[in-house]
């Protein structure tokens, strides 16, 4: 019995007229997301990063060589406000992990790119990050992971259709 069972059993006792099966699913997804985030934050912290910094560096890295994107492309990939993105870029630039350069296609704008230091760091962190994620799922078989992934994808699509 986990905490979600405890909560739903209380509701079932106090309000047997309510179907709390959706509450159980959503409660578990939320608690699971928190547990996974905590595990990943520990990995990022070993590299003096947080989720926000990792997100920017990983977005640039997975964009492919030359690992540069416009601030607008970064915004679309990370779904944060422009002020938040500017703050992230400023901090990463101060750490020597990214640099700004004039966009060769439009001299009125600039591109954000990984520095050599940033590329080396994100490659190292990505390896540790993927390992951490695999460790977080060790309680599930490969078949169970595939089934959970398919179900979560279906649930996410259904929730996004609204």
C-alpha positions in Angstrom: 0.0 0.0 0.0 1.4 3.4 -0.9 0.4 6.9 0.1 -2.1 7.2 -2.8 -3.9 4.1 -1.7 -4.1 5.6 1.8 -5.6 8.9 0.4 -8.1 7.1 -1.9 -9.2 4.7 0.8 -10.0 7.7 3.0 -12.1 9.2 0.3 -13.8 5.9 -0.4 -14.7 5.6 3.3 -15.9 9.2 3.6 -17.5 9.6 0.2 -18.3 6.2 -1.2 -20.4 7.9 -3.9 -17.2 9.3 -5.5 -15.2 7.3 -8.1 -11.6 8.2 -7.1 -9.9 5.9 -9.6 -8.8 8.9 -11.7 -7.5 10.5 -8.5 -5.3 7.4 -7.9 -3.8 7.5 -11.4 -3.1 11.3 -11.3 -1.8 11.2 -7.8 0.7 8.4 -8.7 1.8 10.2 -11.8 2.4 13.4 -9.8 4.3 11.6 -7.1 6.3 9.7 -9.6 7.2 12.8 -11.5 8.5 14.4 -8.2 10.5 11.3 -7.4 12.1 11.3 -10.8 12.9 15.0 -10.7 14.6 14.6 -7.4 16.8 11.8 -8.8 17.7 13.8 -11.8 18.4 17.0 -9.8 21.0 15.1 -7.8 22.8 14.2 -11.0 22.6 17.8 -12.4 23.9 19.2 -9.1 27.0 17.1 -9.4 27.8 19.3 -12.4 26.7 22.6 -10.9 23.6 22.6 -13.0 19.9 22.6 -12.4 17.0 21.5 -14.6 16.8 24.8 -16.4 20.4 25.0 -17.3 20.5 21.4 -18.3 17.4 22.0 -20.5 19.1 24.8 -22.5 22.4 22.9 -22.9 20.6 19.7 -23.9 18.4 21.6 -26.4 21.5 23.1 -28.0 23.3 19.8 -28.1 20.5 17.8 -29.6 20.0 20.4 -32.3 23.1 19.1 -33.9 26.3 20.8 -35.1 27.1 23.6 -35.0 24.9 23.5 -31.7 23.5 27.0 -32.2 19.9 28.2 -32.1 18.1 31.5 -32.1 16.6 32.6 -28.8 13.2 32.1 -30.4 14.1 28.5 -31.3 15.2 27.9 -27.7 12.0 29.4 -26.4 9.9 27.1 -28.5 11.9 24.1 -27.4 11.8 24.8 -23.7 8.4 26.6 -23.4 9.5 29.3 -21.0 9.0 33.1 -21.1 11.5 35.3 -22.9 12.7 36.9 -19.7 13.3 33.5 -18.1 15.2 32.4 -21.2 17.4 35.6 -21.2 18.2 34.9 -17.6 19.2 31.3 -18.3 21.4 32.4 -21.3 23.1 35.1 -19.2 24.0 32.6 -16.5 25.2 30.0 -18.9 27.2 32.6 -20.8 28.8 33.9 -17.5 29.8 30.3 -16.8 31.5 30.0 -20.3 29.1 27.3 -21.4 27.3 29.2 -24.2 28.1 32.3 -26.3 26.2 34.8 -28.3 27.1 35.4 -31.9 25.6 37.5 -34.7 23.2 35.5 -36.9 24.9 35.2 -40.3 21.4 35.2 -41.9 20.2 38.3 -40.1 22.6 40.7 -38.6 19.9 42.2 -36.4 19.6 39.0 -34.4 22.0 36.6 -32.7 22.4 32.9 -32.1 23.1 31.1 -28.9 25.7 28.4 -29.2 27.6 25.9 -27.1 31.2 26.7 -26.3 33.7 23.9 -26.4 33.5 23.9 -22.6 29.7 23.7 -22.8 29.7 20.9 -25.4 32.1 18.8 -23.3 30.0 19.4 -20.2 26.7 18.5 -21.7 28.1 15.4 -23.3 29.3 14.3 -19.9 26.1 15.3 -18.1 23.9 13.7 -20.7 25.6 10.3 -20.2 25.1 10.6 -16.4 21.5 11.8 -16.9 20.6 8.8 -19.1 22.2 6.5 -16.5 20.2 8.1 -13.7 17.0 7.8 -15.6 17.7 4.1 -16.3 18.4 3.6 -12.5 15.1 5.3 -11.7 13.3 2.6 -13.7 15.2 -0.5 -12.4 12.1 -1.6 -10.6 10.4 -2.3 -13.9 11.3 -4.9 -16.6 11.9 -3.7 -20.1 8.5 -5.0 -21.1 6.9 -3.1 -18.2 8.8 0.1 -19.2 7.5 -0.2 -22.8 3.9 -0.8 -21.6 4.1 2.2 -19.2 5.6 4.4 -21.9 2.8 3.5 -24.3 0.2 4.1 -21.7 1.7 7.4 -20.6 2.0 8.5 -24.2 -1.7 7.7 -24.7 -2.7 9.5 -21.5 -0.6 12.6 -22.4 -2.2 12.8 -25.9 -5.7 12.5 -24.4 -4.9 15.2 -21.9 -3.4 17.5 -24.6 -6.5 17.1 -26.8 -8.5 19.5 -24.6 
